[in-house]
Amino acid sequence: MVGSLASNIILALVVVLMTLLRQNKLFQEWFLSHLEKLFSKKSKLTQKVNVLSPSLKLVGYKTSVTAHQSNLCKINHGIPTLPDLTQNLIRLHEYRARGEGYNSLLFRRARQLDGTAGDQLQELGYFTKLMKNNESIRENAGVIDKIIEFTLMKLMHSNEHNKEIMEEIEKICAEHGYKIEDGHLTQLNSDSVFPIVLSRGSQNAVHEALAHLCRDFSSYYSKERDPLQKFIINRIRHHVVRPGAMKEKILIVTPGAGVGGLPHALASTFPNIQVDSVELSALMYVCNLFALEYKHDVKIRPFVQQYSGQTVLNNQLRSLWADLSKFNSCDNLDPLWGDFTRYSPDAKDYDKIIICSAYFIDTAENVFEYLASIEALKEYCKELHWINVGPLKYGTKPLVQFTGDELGRLRKIRGWKDLVETYEVDSSKGLNGYLTDYESMYQGYYGLLKFHSVFERSN
């Protein structure tokens, strides 16, 4: 009881501290600068440790990449480092404290109302709603704990024969409340309190990664996935893979793979074709590995922190199942972590390479880099295809923002020949949702640009 009370007091202090950080920029900069100094020694030890995917094998800390590992490494430059991974594990670890911290802020705002308004809030059960919301955040945090534990176990098993690397992994495990005993990962006493390091940046990316587990692997979001996957699969099946051409060496590449729903669908549909998925976000990537290898369904409450547009509280708190037991790893699928513009295949003798992109083009800061990276793959094959489906809703401080027509004419200028180009913009025929809450009063939908092009310009 005493240990539990102490844990709650410390958590409350952390929540207050996080609120101060949010409200006071000078204090935030001072606190974070001291944290950076505190962890600078560790950073120097690990900053040159690279993380190979999909194994999470660590190389570079008193080791070197072997010739065999180098051949298997399809992200040639800018390979993610161990700090890239550990900093994002910390962001996952913070989920509960940050979520409850925000609800604490909402509670204090509401408490500013007194008299009749305060009485009416009590009668409505408004404060009870915030408490129930906290309970749902804790349930989501339980799923995140599973993701962290899975990632730590994968790190441990992939590097168990390197003593010096294992010393670093043991420190990382301790930061998240685990220890390694006899080759197994053991959780420390649940009453123990572990330090929460306040990372830079918002928690939006954590919320999105958790929600994408539902979008890519829950039946609830099949209405969003199916139109995208159907278009791409039909184009491959009927216009790329010729009947009887089983001996063709074909590679499918999915840039911006998120948590891996599309590449898994492609690998399952075409078991004789190698599929490489590439994802830049560490949070999305660890969720991708978790989804493919965990083998158990998980329950997620993806709308818990969406207060706007709700009709009733139960809709905000409702849960969805990510059916991970149905989406096991495929032998022909390699999920890769890194920058797609640094990607290259492991061979140069492919008959065909097919780029399959969904909701990808408008993520580019420089779309010309995306185009050049895709076109560079012609060096590795006789025939290069690009099948795309998605909107053009630009973000990430784009240098240029093309209309669909401009993008089509640009493809032609650069040597692409469109086999098909269509738009879906008619709301009466159905548009495409993206992480949409279909029970809320606000539901956003996208029109889609679909094209299938072949690169005809010779190198």
C-alpha positions in Angstrom: 0.0 0.0 0.0 2.8 2.4 0.9 4.7 1.6 -2.3 1.6 2.2 -4.4 0.9 5.5 -2.6 4.5 6.6 -3.2 4.1 5.7 -6.9 1.0 7.7 -7.2 2.6 10.7 -5.5 5.6 10.6 -7.8 3.4 10.2 -10.8 1.4 13.2 -9.7 4.6 15.2 -9.3 5.6 14.2 -12.8 2.3 15.4 -14.2 2.7 18.8 -12.4 6.2 19.1 -13.8 5.1 18.2 -17.3 2.4 20.9 -17.1 5.0 23.5 -16.0 7.2 22.4 -18.9 4.2 22.9 -21.3 3.5 26.4 -19.9 6.9 27.8 -19.3 9.3 27.8 -22.3 12.3 29.1 -20.3 12.0 26.3 -17.7 11.4 23.8 -20.5 14.7 24.8 -22.3 16.6 24.8 -19.0 15.3 21.4 -17.9 15.9 19.7 -21.3 19.4 21.2 -21.6 20.3 19.6 -18.3 18.8 16.3 -19.4 20.9 16.4 -22.5 24.1 17.0 -20.5 23.1 14.1 -18.1 22.7 11.7 -21.0 25.5 13.0 -23.2 28.0 10.4 -22.0 25.7 7.6 -22.9 25.0 9.2 -26.2 28.7 9.3 -27.1 28.9 5.5 -26.5 25.9 4.6 -28.6 25.6 7.3 -31.3 27.7 5.3 -33.8 25.8 2.0 -33.1 23.7 1.2 -36.2 20.5 -0.8 -36.1 20.1 -3.2 -39.0 16.6 -4.2 -40.0 14.5 -6.3 -39.8 16.7 -8.2 -37.2 17.5 -5.2 -35.0 21.1 -6.4 -35.0 23.4 -3.7 -33.6 26.7 -3.0 -35.3 29.4 -0.4 -34.9 30.1 -0.4 -31.2 33.5 -2.1 -31.2 32.2 -4.2 -34.1 31.9 -3.8 -37.8 29.4 -4.7 -40.5 30.5 -8.0 -42.0 30.5 -8.4 -45.8 27.5 -10.7 -45.5 25.6 -8.1 -43.3 26.6 -5.3 -45.7 25.1 -7.2 -48.6 21.8 -7.7 -46.7 21.6 -4.1 -45.6 19.3 -2.5 -48.2 19.4 1.0 -46.6 22.9 2.0 -47.8 23.5 5.3 -46.0 21.9 7.0 -43.0 21.2 3.7 -41.3 19.2 4.4 -38.1 21.3 4.4 -34.9 20.6 3.0 -31.4 19.8 6.4 -30.0 17.1 6.8 -32.8 15.5 3.6 -31.4 15.9 4.3 -27.7 14.6 7.8 -27.8 11.5 6.6 -29.5 11.1 3.8 -26.9 11.2 6.6 -24.3 8.4 8.4 -26.2 6.3 5.3 -26.0 7.1 4.9 -22.3 5.8 8.5 -21.7 2.4 7.8 -23.2 0.5 7.2 -20.0 2.1 10.2 -18.1 1.6 12.6 -20.9 -2.0 11.4 -21.5 -3.0 11.7 -17.9 -1.1 15.0 -17.7 -3.3 16.4 -20.4 -6.4 15.2 -18.6 -5.1 16.8 -15.4 -4.9 20.1 -17.3 -8.6 19.7 -18.5 -9.6 18.9 -14.9 -7.9 22.1 -13.6 -9.5 24.2 -16.4 -13.0 22.9 -15.5 -12.3 23.5 -11.7 -12.0 27.2 -12.5 -15.8 27.2 -12.9 -17.5 27.5 -9.6 -21.0 28.2 -8.2 -23.8 26.9 -10.4 -21.5 25.9 -13.2 -19.4 23.7 -10.9 -22.5 22.1 -9.5 -23.8 21.3 -12.9 -20.5 19.8 -14.0 -20.7 17.5 -11.0 -24.3 16.5 -11.9 -23.3 15.8 -15.5 -20.4 13.5 -14.3 -17.9 15.6 -16.2 -15.1 14.8 -13.8 -16.0 11.2 -13.8 -15.6 11.3 -17.6 -12.0 12.4 -17.2 -11.3 9.6 -14.7 -12.8 7.1 -17.1 -10.7 8.6 -19.9 -7.6 8.0 -17.7 -8.6 4.4 -17.2 -8.7 4.0 -21.0 -5.3 5.7 -21.4 -3.9 3.1 -19.0 -5.4 0.3 -21.1 -3.6 1.7 -24.2 -0.5 2.0 -22.1 -0.7 -1.7 -21.5 -0.5 -2.3 -25.2 2.4 0.1 -25.5 4.1 -1.8 -22.7 3.8 -5.0 -24.9 5.4 -3.2 -27.8 8.3 -2.0 -25.7 8.8 -5.4 -24.2 8.7 -7.1 -27.6 11.2 -4.6 -29.0 13.6 -5.2 -26.0 13.3 -8.9 -26.4 14.1 -8.7 -30.1 17.1 -6.5 -29.4 18.3 -9.0 -26.8 17.9 -12.1 -28.9 19.5 -10.5 -32.0 22.6 -9.4 -30.1 23.0 -12.0 -27.3 26.4 -13.2 -28.5 28.0 -9.7 -28.3 28.9 -9.0 -24.6 29.6 -5.3 -25.0 26.4 -4.7 -26.9 24.5 -6.6 -24.3 25.8 -4.3 -21.6 24.2 -1.4 -23.4 21.0 -3.4 -23.9 20.8 -4.2 -20.2 20.9 -0.5 -19.4 18.1 0.2 -21.9 16.0 -2.6 -20.4 16.5 -1.2 -16.9 15.3 2.2 -18.1 12.0 0.6 -19.0 11.7 -1.6 -15.9 13.2 -4.9 -17.1 16.3 -6.9 -16.4 17.9 -9.8 -18.3 18.3 -13.0 -16.4 19.7 -16.2 -18.0 18.8 -15.0 -21.5 15.3 -14.0 -20.6 13.6 -10.7 -20.1 12.1 -10.2 -16.6 9.9 -7.4 -15.5 11.0 -5.7 -12.3 8.6 -5.2 -9.4 5.5 -3.4 -10.7 5.6 -1.1 -7.6 9.0 0.2 -8.6 9.1 3.7 -10.1 11.2 4.2 -13.2 12.5 7.6 -14.5 10.4 9.3 -17.2 12.6 11.4 -19.4 10.7 14.1 -21.1 11.5 13.9 -24.7 11.3 16.7 -27.2 8.3 16.9 -29.4 4.6 16.1 -29.0 3.0 12.8 -28.4 1.0 13.0 -31.7 3.3 10.5 -33.4 2.7 8.0 -30.6 -1.1 8.4 -30.9 -0.8 8.0 -34.6 1.3 4.8 -34.4 -1.2 3.2 -32.0 -4.1 4.3 -34.2 -2.4 2.9 -37.3 -2.2 -0.6 -35.7 -6.0 -0.4 -35.8 -6.1 1.1 -39.3 -3.9 -1.6 -40.8 -5.0 -4.6 -38.8 -8.6 -4.1 -37.5 -11.7 -5.1 -39.4 -13.2 -1.8 -38.5 -10.9 0.0 -41.0 -11.2 -2.5 -43.8 -13.4 0.1 -45.6 -10.3 2.4 -45.7 -7.8 -0.3 -46.7 -9.7 -2.3 -49.2 -10.0 0.3 -52.0 -6.3 1.0 -51.9 -5.2 -2.6 -51.8 -7.7 -3.7 -54.4 -6.5 -1.2 -57.0 -2.8 -2.1 -56.4 -3.3 -5.9 -56.4 -5.5 -5.8 -59.5 -3.0 -3.8 -61.4 -0.2 -6.2 -60.5 -2.3 -9.3 -61.1 -3.7 -8.3 -64.4 -1.1 -5.9 -65.9 2.3 -6.8 -64.5 2.5 -10.5 -63.6 1.8 -12.4 -66.8 0.0 -15.7 -66.5 2.6 -18.5 -66.7 5.5 -16.2 -66.1 6.4 -17.9 -62.8 10.1 -17.8 -63.5 10.2 -14.0 -63.7 12.3 -12.5 -60.9 10.1 -9.7 -59.5 10.5 -7.3 -56.5 7.7 -5.2 -54.9 8.8 -2.2 -52.9 6.4 -0.2 -50.7 7.8 3.1 -49.5 6.2 4.8 -46.5 4.9 1.5 -45.3 3.6 2.7 -41.9 2.9 -0.2 -39.6 2.9 -2.6 -42.6 -0.7 -3.4 -43.6 -0.2 -2.9 -47.4 3.1 -4.8 -47.8 1.7 -7.7 -45.7 -1.3 -7.8 -48.0 0.9 -7.8 -51.1 3.3 -10.5 -49.7 0.3 -12.7 -48.8 -1.3 -12.3 -52.2 1.9 -12.9 -54.2 3.9 -15.4 -52.1 6.4 -16.0 -54.9 7.4 -12.3 -55.1 9.8 -10.7 -52.7 8.3 -7.6 -50.9 10.5 -4.9 -49.3 8.7 -2.4 -47.2 10.5 0.8 -46.1 9.4 3.1 -43.2 11.2 6.1 -41.9 9.4 6.5 -38.5 10.9 4.5 -35.7 7.5 4.5 -33.9 5.7 3.1 -36.9 8.5 0.6 -37.6 8.6 -1.0 -34.1 4.8 -1.2 -34.3 5.2 -2.9 -37.7 7.5 -5.5 -36.3 5.2 -6.0 -33.3 2.2 -6.5 -35.6 4.0 -9.1 -37.7 5.6 -11.1 -34.9 3.4 -10.8 -31.8 0.8 -13.3 -32.9 -1.9 -12.2 -30.4 -4.8 -9.9 -30.9 -4.6 -6.6 -29.0 -7.4 -4.2 -27.9 -6.8 -0.5 -28.5 -9.0 2.6 -27.7 -7.9 4.8 -30.6 -10.3 7.7 -30.0 -9.7 8.1 -26.2 -8.0 11.5 -26.6 -10.4 12.9 -29.2 -12.7 15.1 -27.2 -14.1 17.1 -30.2 -17.1 15.9 -32.2 -18.2 13.1 -29.9 -21.9 12.3 -29.5 -21.6 10.2 -26.3 -18.7 9.2 -24.0 -18.9 5.5 -24.8 -18.0 6.3 -28.5 -14.9 8.2 -27.4 -13.9 5.3 -25.1 -14.8 2.4 -27.4 -12.2 -0.2 -28.2 -11.1 -1.8 -31.5 -9.3 -5.1 -31.9 -6.1 -5.3 -33.9 -6.4 -8.8 -35.2 -2.6 -9.5 -35.2 -3.2 -13.3 -34.8 -4.3 -13.3 -38.5 -1.2 -11.4 -39.8 1.8 -13.4 -39.1 5.2 -12.8 -40.8 5.6 -13.8 -44.5 8.9 -15.4 -45.6 8.9 -13.1 -48.7 8.4 -9.9 -46.7 11.4 -7.8 -45.4 10.2 -4.8 -43.3 13.0 -2.2 -43.4 13.6 0.8 -41.2 15.2 3.8 -42.9 14.9 6.5 -45.5 13.4 5.2 -48.8 15.7 7.7 -50.7 18.7 5.6 -49.3 17.2 2.3 -50.3 18.6 -0.1 -52.9 17.7 -3.8 -53.7 20.0 -6.6 -52.9 20.5 -7.7 -56.6 20.6 -6.1 -60.1 19.0 -8.8 -62.1 15.3 -8.4 -61.5 13.0 -8.7 -64.5 10.5 -6.3 -62.9 10.5 -4.0 -59.9 7.1 -2.6 -58.8 6.9 0.5 -56.6 3.5 0.4 -54.7 2.8 3.6 -52.9 -0.3 4.6 -50.9 -0.7 8.0 -49.2 2.9 8.6 -49.9 3.7 11.2 -52.6 2.4 14.2 -50.5 4.7 13.3 -47.6 7.7 14.6 -49.5 9.5 17.8 -48.6 11.2 17.5 -52.0 9.1 15.4 -54.4 11.9 15.4 -56.9 14.0 13.3 -54.5 11.2 10.7 -54.4 11.0 10.6 -58.2 14.8 10.3 -58.5 14.9 7.5 -55.9 12.2 5.6 -57.7 13.8 6.1 -61.1 17.2 5.0 -59.8 15.7 1.5 -59.3 15.7 1.0 -63.1 19.4 0.1 -62.7 18.3 -3.0 -60.9 15.7 -4.3 -63.4 14.6 -4.6 -67.0 11.1 -3.1 -66.3 10.2 -0.5 -63.7 6.5 0.0 -62.7 5.0 2.5 -60.3 1.5 2.0 -58.9 0.2 4.8 -56.7 -3.1 5.5 -54.9 -3.7 8.4 -52.5 -4.5 12.1 -52.1 -2.3 15.1 -52.7 -2.6 16.7 -49.2 0.9 18.2 -48.8 2.7 18.5 -45.5 6.3 18.4 -44.2 7.1 21.9 -45.5 7.0 20.9 -49.2 9.2 22.8 -51.6 6.7 22.3 -54.4 3.0 21.3 -54.4 1.8 19.9 -57.6 -1.7 19.5 -58.9 -2.6 16.0 -60.2 -2.3 17.3 -63.8 1.1 18.8 -63.1 2.3 15.6 -61.5 1.1 13.7 -64.5 2.9 16.0 -67.0 6.0 15.8 -64.9 6.0 12.0 -65.1 5.8 12.3 -68.9 8.7 14.8 -69.0 10.8 12.5 -66.9 10.2 9.4 -69.1 7.2 7.7 -67.5 4.3 6.3 -69.6 1.0 6.1 -67.8 -1.0 2.9 -68.4 -3.8 4.3 -66.4 -4.6 7.5 -64.5 -7.9 8.2 -62.7 -9.3 10.4 -60.0 -12.0 9.6 -57.4 -13.5 12.9 -56.2 -17.2 12.2 -56.4 -18.6 12.2 -52.8 -21.7 10.4 -53.9 -19.7 7.4 -55.0 -17.7 7.3 -51.8 -14.3 8.8 -50.9 -11.6 7.4 -48.7 -11.4 7.8 -45.0 -8.1 7.9 -43.1 -8.2 7.1 -39.4 -11.7 8.3 -39.4 -14.0 8.0 -36.4 -17.1 6.9 -38.1 -19.3 7.5 -35.0 -18.2 11.1 -34.5 -19.7 14.4 -35.8 -16.6 15.1 -37.8 -15.5 12.7 -40.5 -12.8 13.6 -42.9 -12.5 11.9 -46.4 -10.1 12.1 -49.2 -10.3 12.0 -53.0 -7.8 9.6 -54.6 -5.3 9.9 -57.4 -4.6 6.5 -58.9 -2.1 5.8 -61.6 0.0 3.0 -63.0 3.1 4.1 -64.9 6.1 2.4 -66.6 9.5 4.0 -66.7 10.7 4.0 -70.3 13.7 6.3 -70.2 16.9 4.4 -70.5 19.8 4.9 -68.1 
